[in-house]
């Protein structure tokens, strides 16, 4: 769908062993598919390791809701200590690099990062990470505003609310210079009207914006920051 809209580079968020169902290096078809995307100018970012929050839930209601309901237990790095976070980051980075893929960024599943995960990220050779509202340059964690449009498709109500929110956010941002991130997930493709709405949102944004990968966007930010202090 995105390719049909023109020359639009994308950042592919790759999970090395999704839900412990098997590592990507055991799937030649997947590897070739990613390599074709890289050859056309896309980038790869590490997206967790298992994409599953396997740490014990706390008794704090807000934390439990955030980790078990809002994100359905997908926030892998939401509660990790620094050592475990570093081990998963290093293992994932090595796996992608062993494929010969250049990797600059890390995006935590559900954008949830514990204090330990932030510490681990600061010590590893990533140039950026992202949260719901910003791109963060590493290792200094300088934040650059970049709102994210995303769908939650787990129920009809979530899909309806996502549609309304994304429409309103795109309208509110309008021609504001802050970059917009369009965060498509594989599950979105199971819902034709969601795919159709993504196409509509991207078409609305293209006349006033230049498509680029996250790393390219960070480089634009860095140049602007250097120019204006």
N, C-alpha and C positions, 0 to 999 in steps of 0.2 A: 504494500500500500504506500509506504513512504517512498520507495523507489519510483513509483508511478507519479509522484509529485515533482520530480526533478532531481537534480544533483544535490542530495542532502546527506552529508556525512553524519554518522551516528556513533555514539559510545555504547559498546556492547558490554553489559555487566555480566561477567562470567563467574559462575559458582563451581568450584572445582569438584565437589562431591555432593550434589543436591540431595538433601534429606538422607544421606548415606546410601544412596541407591547405586553408586558406582562412579568412579572417577572419570573425568572427561577424556583422559588419555587412553581409555579402553574403548572409545567410540570413534572410529576413523571417520565416519560420516559427519559427525559433529565437528571434528577438527578441520576437515576440509571445508565445511561451510563457513567456519570462522575465518579461515585463511583466505577464502574468496572475498569476504567482507574487508579484511585488512588490505588486500590488494587494491581495493577500490577507494581506499582512503579513510575507512572507519578506524576507530581505536578500541582497545580492550581495556577494561578496568576490572580489578578484582572485586568480587561482590560476596564477601564472607568466605566461609569454607564449606559449611554444611547447610547454611540458610535455615537453621533451626535453633531456637533458644532452648538449650538443654540444661540450663542452670536451674536450681531450685527457686521456686517462686517465693517472694516475701509475703508477709502478712499485712503489708501496707496496702490498703484498698486501691489507691491511685496507681501504685506500681503494678499491682496484680492486674488491674483493668488494662493498663497500657501494654503489658507484656503477654497477657493471655487472651484478651478479648479484642482490643483495638487492632493488634498486629497478629492475632491468632497464633501466637507462639513462634513467630518467624524472626524476631529480633535477636539474632544470634549473638551480637556483641553488646547487648543491653546490660549484661551483668557480669561479664568476664573480668577476672583479675588481670593485671598487666602481663604476667608471665604466660598465662594461657592465651590471652589475646595475641601476644607476640608470637607464640608458637604457631597459631593458626595462620597469622598473617605471613610469617616466613615460609611456612609450608605451601600456602597458596601461591605466593609470589614465585617461589622456586618452580612449582609445577607449570605455571604459565610461561615463565622464562625458558624452561626446558623445551617448550613447544616452539621456541624461537619467536615468541610474541613480545613486542615491547609493551611494558606496563608502566604507566605513570601514576594512576589514581586508584584509590580504594573507596568503595561506597558500601557502607554498612547496611545489611538487610533492615528494612523498615526505618533506615536512617537513625537507628538507636545506638549510641555509643556510651559505654560506661566510662568512669574516670580512668580506670585501668586501660581500657581500649585506647583512649586518647593518649595516654602516656606511651603505650606501645607504638602507636602510629608516629609519634614525634621522633622515635628513634630509628625508624625504618626509611628506606629510600623511595618514599612516595612523594609526589609533588603536590597532591591535593586530595581532599576528601570532600564529601558533600553532606549537608543536612537538608531538612525540609525547606529551609528558607535561604540557604547560602552555599556558595563554594568557598572552602577554606584552604588557603595556601599552607602547605607544610614545608618546614617544621614549625613556622612561627604562628600558625593558626590565624593569620589575618583573614577576616571574613569579608567576602564580597557578596552583596545582596543578589540573589538569583532565585525567585519564587519557582516552585515546582507544581506543575499540573499533573495529576495522577488519578487513576480510577481505582476504586475498590469494587470488585465484581462478585463478592461472595454472597450477595442477596439482591433481590430486586430493589429493595429500599436503598441499599448502599449504591447501587448503580444509578438510581434516580438522583440521589443526593450528589453523587460525584458529577453527574452531568450538569446539574444546576451550579455547583461550586466552580467547576472549570469554566463554564460560560461567563460567570460573574467575575472570576479572577482575570480572565483574558480581557474583559471589558474594562475592569478597573485599572489594570496595568497599562492598557492602551499603547501609546507610543513612549511610555517611560523608558529611559535608557537601560534600566536593569534587565539583564538577559532572562529570558524565560526558559525553563527546562520542561520538556515534554517527556514524561516518564511512562513509557509504555511497558506493559508486562505481558508475558506469554499468555497468561490466562485471559487477557482482553480479547484475544483472537477467537475465543469460544462464543463471543457475543457479537453478531454482525452489526447491531446498531451501535455498539461501543466503537468498533473499528470505523464505522461511518462517521461517528462524531469526532473521533481523533482526526480523520481526514479533514473535516470541516474546520476544526480548531487550527490545524497546521496551515491550511489554505488562508485562513483569516490573518495569521501572523506573518506569513511570508512576504507580503508587499512592503512591510516596514522593518524586517529583520533579516539578518544574514545567518543561515544555518552553519553551525560548527560543532566540533566535538568539545567535550569538557576541557581537555588539555588546551586546545586552541583558545577557548574562552578565557581560561586562566592566564594565558600568555597576553591576551589583549588587556585584561585587568592589570597585569604586572607592568606592562608598558605605560598604561595610563597613570598608575600609582607612581612610577618613577618620574613621569613628566610633571605631575602636579604635586608630588610630595606626600 
